[in-house]
Amino acid sequence: MSVQIRIERVGKTYFGAKGDHVALNAVSLDVERGEFFTLLGPSGCGKTTLLRILAGFETATSGRVLVDGVDVSALPPEARSINTVFQHYALFPHMTIAENVAFGLKRLRRPAADVASRTREMLELVQMTALAERRPTQLSGGQQQRVALARALAPRPDVILLDEPLSALDLKLRQAMRFELKRLQRETGVTFIFVTHDQDEALSMSDRIAVLAHGDVQQLGTPEDIYSRPANRFVAQFIGDANLLKGEVIGVDAAGQARCRINEELIVLASCDDALVVGQEALVSARPEQIRLLAPSDEGAAGEVRNVAFMGDSSLVELAVGEGVIRVQTSGETLRELGLAPGSAVRFQIPPLAARIVAGQ
């Protein structure tokens, strides 16, 4: 793959009479051609601001945006080969579905035969041919989203920007549309840049994810990297569920693995990217599904069941451990075997290298 979009130290400050607001702090990242790339973060983190700068709807205070090596920072939206699918789709209610899809092609003054052919092709791609003569108000939310995608794809843009396009859909439809979006991106080969605050959406669809907070990129990597090897406390807490345990480094080996004492009974062998020294404080992240529950007679750290939450194919168990709480995700079979209920005594282990030391206290 080659770099298609390069964001170089892009900053955005909104100036106001009551004070200035910094939305982006000199953000730099590359997006590769044909990639499904996601900007993920909570509300106010800067992800939508960055998307609007890419589209040309906002002007950066500093830095620049390059597409295929060309600086497009000063170009208006219509001069960029970048189309946007908005959160609420922005379909034209007075037009049919076919007319909505053809709109961009007609504005580009394409020949009528080409417009008709490309419109049919796009309607087939999104499986909406049978509804071509309906109006947007006659469609479900998922169908409207497909039409918005077809309209954005019709002019053959280099890049599609998607601004939280699934947020208005119900849960079942959101889950189904994840597969549709990924299918469309794979079949067309167009670069997708997707904005969301939903970690499940990001993890299930993306080739790579940039996690943003407070106008900065906290971590950039594949879904597996982001989930399994969080760079800092924010990423560990924001992506999935994580137990964050304060401990002390009591040993470091040549491979960068550290033994951390959480309490007198719980010593964890954790992975880490940073250099550590014996005696320093460390923040250990352990995912609930990585922790093993054991019988009270087994060897391990002691805990007391505080709560059990049924989650369908698994259950989330809250353990009181000293003055803190540790969450463990386990199977119904394990619950039954151990006879766990609120008030039960139990032991648990964090397997070697299942935990990770992250930055931040």
Beta strands, then each sheet from edge to edge (+ up, - down):
strand 1: 3-14
strand 2: 21-32
strand 3: 36-40
strand 4: 62-67
strand 5: 70-71
strand 6: 82-85
strand 7: 159-163
strand 8: 191-196
strand 9: 208-213
strand 10: 216-221
strand 11: 243-252
strand 12: 258-261
strand 13: 267-271
strand 14: 281-286
strand 15: 292-294
strand 16: 301-310
strand 17: 315-321
strand 18: 324-330
strand 19: 345-349
strand 20: 355-358
sheet 1: 2+ 1- 4+ 5-
sheet 2: 6+ 7+ 8+ 3+ 9+ 10-
sheet 3: 11+ 12- 13+ 20+ 14- 11+
sheet 4: 15+ 19- 16+ 17- 18+
end
